[in-house]
């Protein structure tokens, strides 16, 4: 699922706000298709964020997250020019990652 993400990290008043849009179907395993068959579960299980290669946030997700999830979180101690990375892995072993540079507002 390469290139299925968008990211922005903006520093303002000492706090960096990171916004990430992830492209993923996020199937619960309980929805039926047009033929009455259950769609198999397919959802993001683990999201990890890094600042200059060091883990700063880790989230374990389940089936309660909507399709194409949008994640926002804030960091302190990041500076303009630092690198923010976000990576996810789903229940089928697929994943995606993206990285960006912190910009000043």
N, C-alpha and C positions, 0 to 999 in steps of 0.2 A: 504494500500500500504506500509506496514511496510517493512523496510530494502531496500527501493528503492532509497537510497541516499548514496553518498560517500562524505566525507569532509576532508579537510586538512587545517591547520592554522599554518603558519610559520612566526616567528619573525626574521626580519633582519634589522639592522640599525634603530631601533626604530619604524618600521612600520610592522604591522602584515598583511600578505596577506592571505585571506581566499578563498579557492576554493571549490565549491560545485557542484556535479553532481546529478541531480534529474531525476528519472525515471518517465515519465508521457507522455501519448499519445498526449496531447495538440491539440485536435481537434477543428477546427474553427467553425464547424457547416455548412460549405459551400462545403465540399468535398463529392463527391458521391462515394458509394461503387461499387462493381462489378455488382450489380443489379440495379444501377441507382438511388438508394435511398440516401438521404442526411444522412451523419453520424451526430449524435447529437453533439452539442458543449460540450466539456469537456476540460477545461483548468484551469491552476493555476491562482487564482485571487490575493492571498496575500502571500507574503514572508516576514518573520520576522527573524531578526538576533539578538541574545543577547550576551552580554559579562558579564559573572558571574551573569546571571539572569536578567540583565538590558537591555532593548531594545536599540540597537545602530543603527539599520537600518530597514526600512520597505518599501516594494515596492509593488505597485499595478500593476498587469500584466493583459494583455488581450489576445486576440487570435493571436496577431502578434509574439508570442514567439514560437520558434521551438520545435519539439518533443525532449524529454529528455534534458531539458535546462541545460546549464552550466553557473554558476554564479561565478564571481570573484569580490571581493571588498577588500578594505584596511582599516585598523584601526590604530589609534595611541593610546597610553596609555594602550595597552595590554602588559602583562608580560608573560614570560614563566611560564607555569603551570596554567594560567587562563583558564576558560572554555568558549568556543564559541559554541553557539547553533543556528541552523537554522530550521525553521518550515514553512511549506506551507499549504494552504487550497485552494481547487478548487471550481468551481461553482456547484459541486454536493455534497458539504459538506464533501468530503474526505480530508485527509491530511496525512502528514508524518513529522517526526522530527528526527534530529540527533544532536549529541553533540560531541565535541572533545576538547582536551587540546592543548593549544598553545605550540609549540616546538620552540626552538632556532635554527637558521641556523648554 
